[in-house]
Amino acid sequence: MRDCYCTVNLDQEEVFRTKIVEKSLCPFYGEDFYCEIPRSFRHLSFYIFDRDVFRRDSIIGKVAIQKEDLPKYHNRDTWFQLQHVDADSEVQGKVHLELRLSEVITDTGIVCHKLAARILECQGLPIVNGQCDPYATVTLAGPFRSEAKKTKVKKKTNNPQFDEVFYFEVTRPCSYSKKSHFDFEEEDVDKLEIRVDLWNASNLKFGDEFLGELRIPLKVLRQSSSYEAWYFLQPRDNGSKSLKPDDLGSLRLNVVYTEDHVFSSDYYSPLRDLLLKSADVEPVSASAAHILGEVCREKQEAAIPLVRLLLHYGRVVPFISAIASAEVKRTQDPNTIFRGNSLTSKCIDETMKLAGMHYLHVTLKPTIEEICQSHRSCEIDPVKLRDGENLENNMESLRQYVDRIFTVITKSGVSCPTVMCDIFFSLREAAAKRFQDDLDVRYTAVSSFIFLRFFAPAILSPNLFQLTPHHTDPQTSRTLTLISKTIQTLGSLSKSKSASFKESYMATFYEFFNEQKYADAVKNFLDLISSSGRRDPKSIEQPILLKEGFMIKRAQGRKRFGMKNFKKRWFRLTNHEFTYQKSKGDQPLCSIPIENILAVERLEEESFRMKNMFQVIQPERALYIQANNCVEAKDWIDILTKVSQCNQKRLTVFHPSAYLNGHWLCCRASSDTATGCTPCTGLPANIQLDIDGDRETERIYSLFNLYMGKLEKMQEACGSKSVYDGPEQEEYSTFIIDDPQETYKTLKQVIAGVGALEQEHAQYRRDKFKKTRYGSQEHPIGDKSFQNYIRQQSEVSTHSI
């Protein structure tokens, strides 16, 4: 049996690690990892490790998916065979090379050819065991010769600048007649190739590690005597020995990869304005946002970008109010209010997820963490009881947990985010107006969201809401399921409580909670979060933990004679301060109030020859920090920037490098208080959450474009509806169309807006295709995605001709 964990890597940089599943050959992880990708990459790789207590963990195998192949597996559960991991196949990075063939006349008057190979630089080499000291060997190889030369070793960099030239004699001077000498040269040059191998100079006794190679036949010099290009490093050729694939097992993955090509804001104005005025269109079913929900296959795919866009521009409440009241009007039975998977419920779900995440963490995280750590058994099903467990004790434990969670939820009304309260207020009003003789409907309309779709799912699967880092173990998971069921029933205020359980043991347990005080507490809580004039939430501000984790920091020089060394520290960021301590739970060694953070920027690698560094700039000094990987670094920079964006004294310029040996490395200024030399990264005027409005509009455009057929069908449906008022055709009955003429008008505008953007994309692709050179730094030779792109473009251009 093995104790395995799995890592997610961009090329070879680890960005996420699952928990360890012990003693299993078929581990189930069930973990979700989401990230924005902050740099270009060639492979998305997954490595399976076997934990070893005494030695370094051993690699069992890997799955590497090329970037070009990601769309093939998009959002599909797929089993991948694990591949062997050997140093020869683990490559990343690119090389800049220049070749020049020149004729030299020797003293005796004989012509011979010399080749100059200039290796300029490399970029993005892998870091092996925390270090990278690369050098290159350049070999001229042919059927009868092999001549190798080597560059100097460049210490501590994975972007080495070599700029070294090596000379090789291609044809030896010989006493042939001119003609036969020429034949010999032709044959010789064609069979020769230049091989560049990159190595990491290892100080261990195992020898140097191979980082990648490239082979260039000298045929490339036939057209012109000089040749210069960037190349991707390739894995080593294993010659003819074929590795027979052992069965290392396989890994089931579901990868969702999206790539948005976003123009500048002005391109999106027509479509964006159409979407933003959706709330004011009468009837709302004729608005662009509602039409998006009608044509998408899943309401969820429409709701995600819609809510983000509307939240960004502060239009989400009026839109949700409009679609909710339209839905309530169509509802016949007060008991089924908001129970379907409609656009309204998906939009409210999405808004609660985005706007309510902090609220959820403040309310539930402490109790959930305690439940996970205490491991008390709370099984109340007599059939599932283990030996030696007592049903009464388990019931009591469970009752205490439910009581605690119920209390923290019902006392949390004042912390509920304003956006959510405004939505709940409009739901409550619409429901009460539609079903005037049902007094409870004003509560059930709100509780069906806050309890059933917000708190209950978070208690059931805390890892999906970042309340726990990984999946909970089976016993804790069972406890959380029982708590979630009870809380759901308590919140739903159903008349006959015990009848709402299929299981008799749940009905028995629920007797504890049949008192009136529980129903009153729920009603008071629902009243508070759905009333329009609430107390100002700022008055009861308690610190909210935004992010925490280990990073490495450089001493800030607070002590006069202290060493400026690097140390690993546990960092914590709340909405009040940024602190670090030796390890989790210790007293803070240093605390920086948020108002003292003047800027947060990346730090150039040359400063300390360390990757993924950033700086937190304060009035008197800067704190230099190294994150564990590129994704972590981006997350920290983004969230620190966001919390400090409103500071009065935010800087407009900064130094991108460090102050070392009496001067700034970037601008050479000698005073440590010299003003910055580079403008700070711009911030949008209002970061409403971290949403890019243009990117969301681009997403909506691509959805409309994908479902263009349905938009056209809907146009036909509007036409047929306004002409024939009788029973409609089967294929049109799926659409909700209240006012055919208004809807038709909006559809026409949507289709025009989408068409205009489609043309812009096509034009941009054509221009890019004309300008791009294969072998440039952006598209090195060996770039498969670019080769695919060229193939597609040439197909497109032949069609258009």
C-alpha positions, 0 to 999 in steps of 0.5 A: 500500500502507498501514501500518495498525493498529487501535485498540479504544475505549470511546466515544472513549477508546483502550484497546488498539492492535494492532501495525502491519502494513506494506505491506498492504491486507488486514492480518491482526492475529489479536490478542486483547484482554481487559479488564474494563470499568471504566465505562459506555459507549455504543459499542465502537468500532474505528478503522483508522489509516494510519501516516504518518511525517511527519504525524499518522496518518490515520483510514481508517474505523471500526466502532462497535457500540452497547452494546445490539447487542453480544449480537447479535454475541456470539462470532461472527466477523463482517465489519463495513463500515468507516464514515466518521469525521467530527467531526459523528458522533463524540459522547459524553457527556450534558447536564443541562437545565431549561426553564421557560415563564412568562407575563409581563405587559408595561407595556401590560398585554399577556401574552407568554411567556418561556422560561428555558433553564438549562444545568446541567452536562455529563458525560463529554465526549470529550477532543479532542487531549488537551484539553477546554475546552467551552462550549455554545450555546443556540438557540431556532429556528423556521420564521421565527427563530433566536436563539442565546446562548453560555455561558462556556468552562470550561477543562480539564474534560470534566465542566463545571458551567455553571449558566447561564440564558438567556431567550428571548421565545417570543411577541412582544407583539402587538395581536391580539384575545385569541382570535387571539393565542392561535391564533398562540401555539399555532402558534408554540410547536409549531413552535419548538425549543431546540437545545443545541450543545456545542463544544470551544474550540480554540486552533488556527486551524481553528475549534472542534470540535463535541462533540454536540447535542440538540434539544428541541421546545417541545411538551414544555412543554404538560403543565407549564410546567417541564421538567428532564431529562438527555439524551445528546448526539447526532450532528449532523443532516446535513440532507437530504444523504445521504452515499453510502457509499464502500467503505472496506473491512471489518473482521473481529471476534469480540467476546465481551461478558458482563454479570453482574448479581451480588447480594450473597453471601447470595443465592448460599449454597445454590447455592455450598455445593452446588458447593463440597461436590462433591469430597465427594459419592460418587460424584463423578458425582452432584455439582453441579459434575460435573453442570454439566460434563455439561449444558454444550455445551462442557466449557470453558464449565463449567470456567472458572467452576467452577475459579475458584470452587473456587480462590477457596475452596481446593477445587480440588485435592480436586475435580480429584482426585476427577474424575481418579480417576473418569476413570482408572477408566473408561480402558482403555488407559494410552496414552490417559490424559487425552487426551480433552476431558473435564471433568478435562482442561479443569479442569486446563488452566484451573487451570494457566492461572490459577495457573501464569501467573507460573511460565510467565513466569519460566521461558520469557519471557527465552528467548522474548524473545531468540528473537523479537529475534535473528531467526535462521533455524532452518528444517530442512525442505530443501524450505523452505530459502531461498537462501543458507541452510545446513541444518547451521547452521540445525539447530545454531541450533535445537538450541541453542534447544531445549537452552536451553528444555529446560534452563530447563523441567527446572530450574524444578521448584522454582518450580512452584506448589503447587496444580499440584503437588498436582494432579499428585501425585493424577494420578500416584497414580491412574494408578499405582494403576489400571495397576500393571504399566505403570511409565511411566504415572505420568510420562505422566499428568503430562507430558500436562498440563505439557508438552502442555497448558502449556509446548508451547502457550505456546511455540507461541503466546506472545502468547496467554499474554502472553509477547509483546505481539503475534503473532510474525512468520512466521519466528519463528513457524516457529522456535517451532513446531519448538521446540514440537514437539521439546519436546512429544516430549521431554516425552511420553517415548514409546518410539520417538521418531523414529517419532512424527514424520510428517516425516522431517527432524524425525526426523533432527533428533530424533537429537540428543536420543536420549540417556538424559540427556534422558529422565532430566532429564524424569523427575526434573522430573516426580518433583519437581513431582508429589511431595507433600513438596516444598521450600518454594517461598518459599526460592528467591524471585526477583523476578517481574515483574508489570506494566510500562509508560509512565505520567505521574507528578507529582514527589513533592517528594523534593527540597526546592526541586524543581519539582512537574512531570509527567513520563513515566516507565517503571514496573515492578512486581515482587513485591519493589518498584515502580520507575520510570526514564526509559525501559525498561532504564535505572537506576531513579530511584526504588524503593518497596519493596512493604512501603512501599505503604500504600494504592493509591486513585483520585485525584479528577479535580479535583486536577489536572484530569487523568483516570485518575489514582491515588495510591500512598500511602507513609509520608511522601508520595504518588506521583500517577500518570496512566495512559493510559486507564481500563482501564490505570488499573484494571489498575495499581490492582488489581495494586498493591493485590493485591501490597500487601494483606498489608502490616502498616501498610495504611491504613484512611482516605485523602485522595481529592484532592491536597494543594495550596496548603497544604490538602487539596482534599477535606477542607480540612485544612491539615496535610499529615500530617492523617489521611485523610477517606475510608475506603479501598476494602475488600479481600476477606480473601483475594484468591485470584488476583483472583476474585469468588466471587459473580460466578462463582456467578452465571455458573454459575447462568446456565449451569444456567439456560440448560441447564435442559432438559438438567437435566430430561432428566438427571432423567428419565434417572436415573428410567429408569435406576433403574427399568429396569436394561436397555439405556438409551434413546439420548437418555439415553446421553450422560450419565454416571450412576453412581448414579441416586438420588444424582444425582437428589437433587443435580439436585433441589437444583440445580433448586430453587437455580436457580429461587430465583435466577431469581425474585430476578432477576425481582423485582429487574428489576420493582422497578428498572422501577418506580423508574427514570425516563427522563431521569434521570442514570442513564438519559438521554433517548436511552439505547437500552438503557433503551428496549429494557429498557422494551419487554421489561419491558412485554412481560413484564408483559403476559404475567404479567397 
